[in-house]
Amino acid sequence: METRQPIALLHDRKVETVSKWLLAHPEIKIITRDRSSSYVSAAAKGAHQAEQISDKWHLLDNLSAVIRSYLEGYKSDIRTVCENISANEHEKLKSTLLSQKIELPDTKYSALFKKVKELQKEGKLSQRTIAKELGINRDAVGRYFKLDAYPRNFSEPIDEKKYSSFIRKI
């Protein structure tokens, strides 16, 4: 877990294979696993000293399955709400969201964006040179050159018309 890298890749998920490998590695203190009963058995057999935990990916996967299942019961309500949003309400919501200045802490990418914009403003370097200097893709530099502000994924509301066919399937 500390290295966030797998420590072994076994040729199958059988209890015998996994427990044999665990027995050969008594230093194992923590086992991250999915809900597979074969891993539960293998860990109990081969590494009774180890604590078994769910990893972040499986926790989030399980959580999203529960949320999907819960929302299934509200399909028609969700569809009705989406169909009843008027164009006027959509425009009001859009202008409200766009008028809000949401300041987020700098990320690696927003810092790179700022640096690209600074170098662009100086006007001394080509896009290719900027990309090399910053160690980023030249296409990303080109995209950043065209933008006035760092792109935020949530800056505009969802266009319900674009997704209405998907929503009807739900």
VENBEL-V101628 format. One record per pair of residues at least 24 apart in sequence whose ideal C-beta (glycine too) atoms are under 7 Angstrom apart, sorted by the first residue. I is the first residue (numbers start at 1). J is the second residue. D is the distance in Angstrom with one decimal. If there is no record, write none. Layout:
BEGIN
i->I j->J d->D
i->I j->J d->D
END
This chain:
BEGIN
i->1 j->30 d->6.3
i->1 j->32 d->6.5
i->13 j->38 d->5.5
i->14 j->38 d->6.7
i->15 j->41 d->4.8
i->15 j->42 d->4.7
i->15 j->45 d->6.7
i->18 j->42 d->3.5
i->18 j->46 d->6.6
i->19 j->45 d->4.0
i->19 j->46 d->3.3
i->20 j->46 d->6.7
i->22 j->46 d->3.0
i->22 j->47 d->4.0
i->34 j->58 d->4.9
i->75 j->170 d->5.2
i->78 j->167 d->6.9
i->78 j->170 d->6.7
i->79 j->167 d->5.9
i->79 j->168 d->6.4
i->79 j->170 d->7.0
i->82 j->160 d->5.2
i->82 j->164 d->6.6
i->82 j->167 d->5.1
i->85 j->160 d->5.6
i->93 j->157 d->5.2
i->94 j->156 d->6.5
i->94 j->157 d->5.3
i->97 j->156 d->6.8
i->97 j->157 d->5.6
i->98 j->155 d->6.8
i->98 j->156 d->6.8
i->110 j->150 d->4.8
i->112 j->136 d->6.0
i->113 j->144 d->5.4
i->113 j->150 d->4.6
i->116 j->141 d->5.6
i->116 j->144 d->4.4
i->117 j->144 d->6.8
i->120 j->145 d->5.6
END
